[in-house]
Amino acid sequence: MTDTHPLSGTAKIGFASIAEKNRTIDRILAVLGEKNGFLLLGHELPDEDCISSLVSMALVIKKFHKNVSVCITDKIPDQLSYLVNICEYNQITLLRECDSLEHRPEAIIVLDTPKPDMIAAPPCAKKLIEDRAVRVIELDHHLSADAACTGDPGYCLVARATSTCELIALLCYKLSCKPELLEKHKIDELYSRNLVLSLLTGMIGDTRLGLTLKKNRDIFFYKHFTHRFSGILQSTVRKNSGNYSSMTDIFDTLQSLSPVELDLYRELLERAHYFGRTGYMVIPEEETAKYMAGVEYPTFVKVIKAVTDFLSEKSGTLGLTVYYDPPEVSDLIQFRVRISRRVTDIDLRKLLMDFSITDGGGHPGAIGFRFPRSQLPSLTDYLVTLLEKLETV
């Protein structure tokens, strides 16, 4: 096995065999036992799975009694504030803004990030990724489009999964099957309530409570882990404590909209149109500032996801939303597509291949992709072509 360092841009293709995947997991577990200081990084504008995977992985590292810091530079949604509380309770350092790191980490773990240039971290942390003396581990479930590896060869747990949290759950399962390792590091309770809650949040949030899953394989593993963790969650909650006791409790929190978000949600739905079996909403470039006034970009994206969900269920088949990023964010035009929960046996990722889209990805039931403004001189023409193609899906 070569040990050259990262950022090679190697395409993410998954594992050739189960044995290879197990060897990678063993190497990662060995690093958790050997190294002392860890820095965890995710992607820009982190969603539920990204934030949850950062917290979940940090909790696993704390079980080895090691120091760990989590870097999240963007605003954490209020609905996920309980994950911040989990970090504080478990003495996990949460880095929000920093020009320098107080302690140099011995290992960096990049989670849920499709490619190196999407990593959200200060320059000092990104520079460490290129340092051969620092072990770089990666866990991610993005395998489509232009996804590329960041971690060291042999230390990338990059595989098909419904979420990155599912991969961490797999890592935990493998750890639970190693009693000598648990005893060596004095890990008495692996599946603690906080770890289970964090893992469930990522699995539920990335799949909308499993609604975006269409393939039997994905549904099987999602149900396997969520049912098991849900049982642990229910058994550890105190009666009338007000704590989360089910997956539905978590999902309702993730889906809840604040008064400001609800106003924007209703305003955007006034732009809804229907073409055949597709409900769609488009925000013209000149109106972008109007809808983003008074809300932060992550909040706007959250509402867009909710609108896409509504349109898919309202149309009974597909929901599509299109909007321009504000100039200070990027020069991209963003597209989101989702299938109704009533539709099965359709994989939207085929749409990415049919249209030769390289900057995009997602699940069989939900995808997102984007283009620079210069590549789509006529959004109207492209939208007509896209809607006609969606009718044939």
Secondary structure, DSSP 8 states (H G I E B T S, - for coil): -----S----B----S-HHHHHHHHHHHHHHHHH--EEEEEEESS--HHHHHHHHHHHHHHHHTT-EEEEE--S---GGGHHHHHHHHHTT-EEESS-SS-SS--SEEEEES-SSGGGEE--HHHHHHHT-TTSEEEEEE---STT-B--S-TT-EEE---S-HHHHHHHHHHHHHT-HHHHHHTT---SS-HHHHHHHHHHHHHHHTTTTT--SHHHHHHHHHHHHHHHHHHHHHS-TTS-S--SHHHHHHHHH---HHHHHHHHHHHTT-EEETTEEEEE--GGGHHHHHTTS-HHHHHHHHHHHHHHHHHHHSSEEEEEEE--TTT-SEEEEEEEE-TT--S--THHHHHHTT--SEEEETTEEEEEEEGGG-S-HHHHHHHHHHHHHH-
